[in-house]
């Protein structure tokens, strides 16, 4: 087995009929599969079963829904029409293989250990950067992050669109400590939701050349960009 790509998630929309969906990356153990329907974690063996293509030297496999959790109980049938389905690789940080002295070390076991380490590195490097977004007061912005986890760290950036305070068009300023003057963010498995205040507060930054505290003209001269990761 190898790790031939950096894929870690496949997303689908339910149609009320289809029960089988594919994933396009390999796993070394069943616990690496996490399946969500409308952000609700499904139970392996109860809500779905899975197959892997490893033994045929192919990448990925399939999950098949036997029931779906509707928020109250498990109900038989495929995900509902319009349901958001996510199949995600979520690697635990454990090493379960044991190689003993003077015993055979099967190549498949050694490869699985190396492959899992590679996947863990890929997981640690997952990163999202939103498009530069023109923003206004009193507005909700939904940013699909596709990290496969709930982000644990957010960074807020302003991108200059009209030169001011010594900054040129395209310059970027990190305003993470001051972001609450503009709004607040909510995160889940799928999206980052940025809600701006009905009256935007002032953001003061050092002038690029004089270093004097200068109030930015918001939102007219700047766009908002959000970065997220899971570290």
C-alpha positions as CSV (number, residue, x, y, z in Angstrom):
1,X,0.0,0.0,0.0
2,X,1.1,3.6,-0.6
3,X,-0.3,7.1,0.0
4,X,-0.7,8.2,-3.7
5,X,-2.6,11.4,-3.1
6,X,-3.4,14.0,-0.5
7,X,-7.2,13.5,-0.6
8,X,-8.8,13.1,2.8
9,X,-12.5,13.9,2.2
10,X,-15.3,13.3,-0.2
11,X,-18.6,15.2,-0.2
12,X,-21.9,14.3,-1.6
13,X,-25.5,15.4,-1.6
14,X,-28.1,12.8,-0.8
15,X,-31.0,12.1,-3.2
16,X,-33.1,9.9,-1.0
17,X,-32.3,6.8,-3.0
18,X,-28.5,6.2,-3.2
19,X,-27.0,4.3,-0.3
20,X,-23.4,3.7,-1.6
21,X,-20.8,6.4,-1.8
22,X,-17.1,6.1,-2.6
23,X,-14.0,7.5,-0.8
24,X,-10.9,8.2,-2.8
25,X,-8.1,7.7,-0.3
26,X,-6.7,4.7,1.5
27,X,-7.0,3.8,5.2
28,X,-4.9,1.6,7.4
29,X,-7.6,0.8,9.9
30,X,-11.3,1.1,10.1
31,X,-11.2,3.9,12.8
32,X,-9.8,6.3,10.2
33,X,-13.2,6.5,8.6
34,X,-15.6,9.2,9.8
35,X,-18.9,9.7,8.1
36,X,-21.2,12.6,8.7
37,X,-24.7,13.4,7.5
38,X,-25.7,17.0,8.0
39,X,-22.8,17.3,10.4
40,X,-24.0,14.3,12.6
41,X,-21.4,11.6,13.0
42,X,-22.7,8.2,11.8
43,X,-21.9,5.0,13.7
44,X,-19.9,2.4,11.8
45,X,-21.6,-1.0,11.9
46,X,-24.9,0.6,12.8
47,X,-25.5,3.4,10.2
48,X,-23.1,2.2,7.5
49,X,-20.6,-0.5,6.5
50,X,-17.5,0.0,4.5
51,X,-15.3,-1.8,2.0
52,X,-11.7,-1.1,1.0
53,X,-9.9,-1.6,-2.4
54,X,-6.5,-2.2,-0.8
55,X,-6.4,-5.9,-1.6
56,X,-7.0,-5.2,-5.3
57,X,-4.2,-2.6,-5.3
58,X,-6.7,0.2,-5.9
59,X,-7.2,3.4,-4.0
60,X,-10.2,4.0,-1.8
61,X,-13.3,2.1,-1.2
62,X,-17.0,2.5,-0.5
63,X,-19.4,3.1,2.4
64,X,-22.9,1.8,2.3
65,X,-25.7,3.2,4.5
66,X,-27.9,0.7,6.3
67,X,-29.5,3.4,8.4
68,X,-29.1,7.1,9.1
69,X,-29.4,9.0,12.4
70,X,-32.1,11.6,12.0
71,X,-31.3,13.5,15.2
72,X,-33.6,11.4,17.4
73,X,-33.1,7.8,16.4
74,X,-31.6,5.5,13.7
75,X,-34.0,5.1,10.8
76,X,-33.6,2.7,7.9
77,X,-32.8,4.0,4.4
78,X,-30.5,6.2,2.4
79,X,-29.6,9.8,3.4
80,X,-32.5,12.1,2.6
81,X,-32.8,14.2,-0.5
82,X,-30.5,17.2,-0.1
83,X,-28.6,15.8,2.9
84,X,-25.0,16.9,3.2
85,X,-22.8,13.7,3.3
86,X,-19.1,13.9,4.2
87,X,-16.7,10.9,4.3
88,X,-13.5,12.0,6.0
89,X,-10.2,10.5,7.0
90,X,-9.7,11.2,10.7
91,X,-6.5,9.5,11.8
92,X,-6.1,8.7,15.5
93,X,-2.6,9.4,16.9
94,X,-2.0,5.8,18.1
95,X,0.5,3.1,17.0
96,X,-1.2,-0.3,17.4
97,X,1.4,-2.6,15.6
98,X,4.1,-4.3,17.6
99,X,7.3,-5.6,16.0
100,X,9.2,-8.1,18.1
101,X,12.8,-9.0,18.1
102,X,13.8,-12.1,16.0
103,X,10.4,-12.3,14.4
104,X,9.3,-11.7,10.8
105,X,8.3,-8.2,9.9
106,X,5.6,-8.6,7.2
107,X,6.1,-5.9,4.6
108,X,2.3,-5.1,4.7
109,X,2.6,-4.3,8.4
110,X,5.6,-2.1,8.0
111,X,4.1,-0.3,5.0
112,X,0.8,0.3,7.0
113,X,2.9,1.9,9.8
114,X,4.7,4.1,7.4
115,X,1.6,5.0,5.5
116,X,-0.2,6.0,8.7
117,X,2.7,8.3,9.6
118,X,2.4,9.9,6.2
119,X,-1.3,10.4,6.7
120,X,-0.8,12.0,10.1
121,X,1.7,14.5,8.6
122,X,-0.9,15.3,5.8
123,X,-3.6,15.8,8.5
124,X,-1.4,18.1,10.5
125,X,-0.8,20.3,7.4
126,X,-4.4,20.8,6.5
127,X,-5.0,24.5,6.0
128,X,-7.7,26.7,4.6
129,X,-7.5,30.2,3.2
130,X,-10.8,31.8,2.2
131,X,-11.1,34.0,-0.9
132,X,-10.6,37.7,-0.2
133,X,-14.2,38.9,0.5
134,X,-15.7,42.3,0.1
135,X,-17.7,42.7,3.4
136,X,-20.4,45.0,4.8
137,X,-21.9,45.6,8.2
138,X,-24.7,43.4,9.4
139,X,-24.0,40.5,7.0
140,X,-23.5,36.7,7.3
141,X,-20.7,35.2,5.2
142,X,-20.5,31.4,4.9
143,X,-17.1,30.1,4.0
144,X,-16.8,26.3,3.2
145,X,-13.5,25.2,4.7
146,X,-13.4,21.4,3.8
147,X,-10.8,20.7,6.5
148,X,-12.5,17.5,7.6
149,X,-12.4,18.7,11.3
150,X,-13.9,21.6,13.2
151,X,-11.2,24.3,12.9
152,X,-9.4,25.0,16.2
153,X,-7.6,28.2,15.1
154,X,-8.8,31.1,13.0
155,X,-6.8,34.0,11.7
156,X,-8.4,37.2,10.3
157,X,-6.6,39.2,7.6
158,X,-7.4,42.5,5.8
159,X,-6.4,42.8,2.1
160,X,-5.8,46.4,0.9
161,X,-7.9,47.3,-2.1
162,X,-7.4,51.1,-2.0
163,X,-4.0,52.5,-0.8
164,X,-4.1,54.1,2.6
165,X,-2.0,54.4,5.8
166,X,1.0,53.8,3.6
167,X,-0.2,50.4,2.5
168,X,-0.4,49.4,-1.2
169,X,-3.1,47.5,-3.0
170,X,-2.6,43.8,-2.2
171,X,-0.9,44.3,1.1
172,X,-2.1,42.1,3.9
173,X,-2.6,43.0,7.6
174,X,-3.3,40.5,10.4
175,X,-6.1,41.9,12.6
176,X,-6.9,38.7,14.5
177,X,-6.6,40.4,18.0
178,X,-9.0,43.2,16.8
179,X,-11.5,41.2,14.9
180,X,-14.2,41.6,17.5
181,X,-14.5,45.2,16.4
182,X,-15.9,43.9,13.1
183,X,-17.8,40.8,14.1
184,X,-17.7,37.2,15.3
185,X,-17.2,33.7,13.8
186,X,-18.9,30.4,14.3
187,X,-17.4,27.1,13.0
188,X,-18.5,23.6,12.3
189,X,-17.4,20.5,10.4
190,X,-18.3,22.2,7.1
191,X,-18.2,26.0,7.2
192,X,-16.9,29.1,8.9
193,X,-19.7,31.6,9.5
194,X,-18.6,35.2,9.8
195,X,-21.2,37.6,11.1
196,X,-20.3,41.3,11.0
197,X,-21.7,43.8,13.4
198,X,-24.5,46.1,12.4
199,X,-22.1,49.0,13.1
200,X,-18.4,48.2,12.4
201,X,-15.9,49.3,15.0
202,X,-12.6,51.1,14.3
203,X,-9.5,49.1,13.5
204,X,-6.3,51.0,14.2
205,X,-2.9,49.8,12.8
206,X,0.6,51.3,12.7
207,X,1.1,53.4,9.5
208,X,3.3,51.4,7.2
209,X,6.1,54.0,7.2
210,X,5.6,56.4,10.1
211,X,4.3,53.8,12.5
212,X,1.7,56.2,13.9
213,X,-1.6,54.7,14.9
214,X,-4.0,55.1,12.0
215,X,-7.6,54.2,11.6
216,X,-8.5,52.1,8.6
217,X,-11.3,53.1,6.3
218,X,-13.6,50.0,6.6
219,X,-15.0,48.3,4.7
220,X,-14.4,50.6,1.7
221,X,-10.6,50.1,1.3
222,X,-10.2,46.6,2.5
223,X,-11.4,43.0,2.0
224,X,-11.6,40.3,4.6
225,X,-9.8,37.0,4.4
226,X,-10.0,34.1,6.9
227,X,-7.4,31.4,7.5
228,X,-8.1,28.2,9.5
229,X,-6.3,25.1,10.5
230,X,-6.7,22.2,13.0
231,X,-3.5,22.4,15.0
